[in-house]
Amino acid sequence: MTDFFVFALVLGGLIVGHELGHFIAARLTKVRVKEFGLGFPPRLVTLFEAGGTRFTLNLVPLGGFVRPAGEDDPSVEGGLAAANKRTRAAVLIAGPLANVLLAIVAFTAAYKFAAPDPERVLITSVEPGSPAASAGAMPNDIILAVDQVDINDFLTLQDAINDRLGESMTLLVQRGDEVVSLSMSPRLDPPEGQGPVGVTLGNPTRAVGWPEAIGLGVNSARFQFAEMVRLPSRLIRGELEPEQARISGLKGMYDMMVWAGQIDRSAQRPFLTLNLIGVISAGLALANLLPIPALDGGRLMFVGFEAIVGKRVPPQHEGLAHTVGFMVLLALIIYVNLQDFINPIILPR
């Protein structure tokens, strides 16, 4: 039950953050906002009114919404549709930008808790019956060398082991305050899902200051966006299997949050959970920027068309496009969420 409340709080917070971006931009650009809702309708109660905006609490406790005046009607004075192109674009893009900022905050917090040290290789788990297990390797051992080869990254370790397949080798590891020598022979034909020596690898963590944590957070957000943008081309080129690039619905995100929480609790640091929050927030930002009517990106597409052509699409036609887009989007959401139950995401153990 705790995992469910954490998930609802995280997802709701990211959605409210998105809507808060729209709200702040609307206020700054003098666009009237009729309602800022916590949760989704039906409405339970009006909390208060301020600046002409009704702040409400709604029944479905997940996320929130902003209802600007005249969203699709240019005849409403002071409304969104009546504003100039720059104002409309600013209000529309502010929501995704808020999610970008939240992603950076989440990644930054993750690295402040536990920044990985890319120059050291850590054994995170050992497969029973593997050469590493027989040699006495243990989780949290830091690999220092293979024979006389110093190990300072994954690639160096992989090359050193592959050069010694079927042969005896000595693994030098740091275990707490002592250095331990382990003798083993990497397997030529390991079981499926295991490597030659039978270990799972990671990086130990190190303490970093806020400036470095912020830099790592920004780089992680940039990497996530770059990977998501490249995803379609990688699928076309066959670099990824469709199953590896599937979209997750609510259940898939919940399962990943539970998985990350279990690992973080054992490690006593919220690194994976915070990283996952960053990934979800980045995904929300990019998804909302897709040029699909009813999404922020779809509405920005109409603003861009007006800027290029110099003529506005008739409001009734734009409204129809957003209605159709919403129905298509709803069908896609239902399909994606059903897939989470029919074909659940398989997570590492």
C-alpha positions, 0 to 999 in steps of 0.5 A, a space after each residue: 500500500 505504501 508503494 501505491 501512495 508513493 507512486 500516486 504522489 509522484 505521478 500526481 506531483 509531476 502532473 500538477 507540476 506540468 499544470 503549474 507551469 501552464 498556470 504561472 505562464 498564463 498569469 505572467 502573460 495576463 491570460 485569465 485562468 478560470 480554474 486550477 484543479 487538484 485531481 480530476 473532476 468531478 469537483 468535490 469542493 472549491 478551496 478558495 478563489 484568487 485573482 479570478 481563478 477558482 482553486 478546486 479539489 476534485 474526486 480523482 486524486 491523480 494530477 490536476 488541470 488548468 482551465 484557461 478562459 477561452 481556450 478555443 474561442 478567440 472571442 473571449 477577451 483575455 482568454 488563451 485563444 484571443 492572445 497573440 501567437 507568442 503568448 499562446 506559445 509561451 503558455 503551451 510550452 510552459 507545461 513541458 518545460 516545467 517537466 524538464 525542470 522537474 526531471 533535472 531536479 530529480 536527477 540532481 537529487 539522485 546524484 547528490 545522494 549517490 553519484 556513480 564513480 565511473 572509474 571503479 567497477 563494483 560487483 552488485 550480485 554473484 550467481 550461485 554456482 558460477 566461477 565467481 561464486 566458487 572463487 568467493 566473490 561477494 557483492 560490494 567487492 570492488 574489482 581492482 585488477 585482472 592478473 596484471 591489468 588494472 581495471 578502471 571501467 567496464 570495457 577494460 574488465 570485459 576485454 580482460 575476461 574475454 582474453 582469458 576464457 577457459 583459462 585460470 585468472 586472478 581477480 584482485 578485489 577490494 573488500 572493505 579495508 582489505 584486498 582479496 585475491 580470487 582465482 577463477 576460470 571464465 566460462 567459454 559457454 555460460 548459461 543464458 543470461 549470465 556472463 563468463 564469470 557470473 557477476 552483475 556489475 555496477 559502479 560504487 558511489 562517491 560524494 559530490 557537491 551541489 555544482 557537480 550534482 547539478 551538472 550530472 542532473 542536467 546531463 542526465 536529462 539531456 541524455 534522456 531526451 536525446 535517447 527518446 528522440 533517437 528511439 524511432 530511428 533505432 527501431 527502424 535500423 533494428 538496433 532495438 527490439 520493439 519490446 525494448 522500446 514499448 511505452 509503459 502505462 500506469 501499471 508498468 510505471 507502478 511496477 518499475 517504481 516498486 522495483 526501484 523502491 525495493 532496491 533503494 531500500 536495501 541500499 538505503 538510498 533513493 538513487 533508482 527511484 529518483 532516477 526513475 522520477 526523472 525519466 518519467 518527468 522527461 517522458 511526460 515533457 516529450 509526450 506532451 510536445 508530440 504534434 498530436 491535436 489535444 496535446 500541447 504539441 498539437 496546439 503549438 502546431 496550430 500556432 506554428 501554422 499561423 506564424 508561417 502561413 499568416 492565417 489562423 485555422 478557423 476555431 471550429 476546425 481547430 476545435 474539431 481536430 483537438 476533439 478527434 485527437 483526444 479520442 485517438 489519444 484516449 484509445 492509445 492510452 487504453 491500449 497501452 495500459 491494457 498491454 501492461 496487464 496482458 504483456 507485463 514488463 519484465 524487470 531485472 531481479 
